[in-house]
Amino acid sequence: MVRLPLTPAEVERGERLGALLRRARGNRSMLQTALDAGVSPETLRKIESGRVATPAFPTIAAIADVLGLSLDTLWSEITQPERLVS
């Protein structure tokens, strides 16, 4: 299967997702967070860095659950364009 290139909007949304997960993780260990979510630390690292802009839904649901994030909140935050500060 050929994967189509990501659009700029998808890349930006992936970066917002990564930033949100990093903030929510706070001082928690990346390793422990990944293990608690049932994903590899490398997968979590790639998502947090924005290198995986479109991770699988079950992966994000598991990470969000470990971090205490509701999926509704997560979705609303990553789909909103950055607000410009004037």
N, C-alpha and C positions, 0 to 999 in steps of 0.2 A: 504494500500500500504506500502510495506516495503521499507525503504530508505536505500540504500547502504552506507557503510562508505565512507567518503571522502578520496581521495588520498592525500598523502603529498603535491602534487603540487596544488591541489584545496585549501587545508588549507593555503598554502603559498600565493596563489593568493588572498584569502579572507583577509589575514592579510595586504597585499599590498593595497588592495582596502580600507580597513578601515583607514590605515595610510594616503592615498591620500585624502580621504574625510575629515579627521581631519585637515590636512594641509589646504585644500581648504576652510574649514569652518572658520579657523582662530579665530578671537575674537567673531564671531557671536554666539549667544546663541544656544545650542543644541535644546532647546524647540522651539524657533522660527523657526529655520531651518526645524525641523521635521514638524511643523504645516504648514509652507509655502509649503512643499513638499507633504503634505497630508498623512504623515505616523506618526505613534506614536513615541514619544520620545524614548520609550524602543526599538523599532525596529531600530532607528538610532543608539542608544547606542550599541546594539548588533552588528550591521554591522561595526561600527567604531572600536569596540574592537576585531573584527575577530570571534566572537562567531557565526555569521551567515555568513559562508564562501561562500554560493551560494544563495544570495538574488534574488528575482524575478526581471526580467528585468524592468518592469514598475516602481518598487520601486527605482531602481538605476537611471533610466531615470529621474524620478521626482526630486530626490535629486541632481543629476548632473545639472539639469536645474536651480534649486534654487541657486546652488553654481556657476553657470556660467561656468561649465565644459562641453566641447564637449564630446560626447560619443566616438568619435574616439580617442581623447587624453586620455580619461580615460582607454579605452581598451588597447591602446598601452603601457600605463604605468603599468597597472597591469599584463600584460602578459609577460613583460620582466623580466627575473630573475635579482635579485640584482646584480649590477656590483661590483666585488671585487675591493677594493682599494688596490693598491700595493705600 
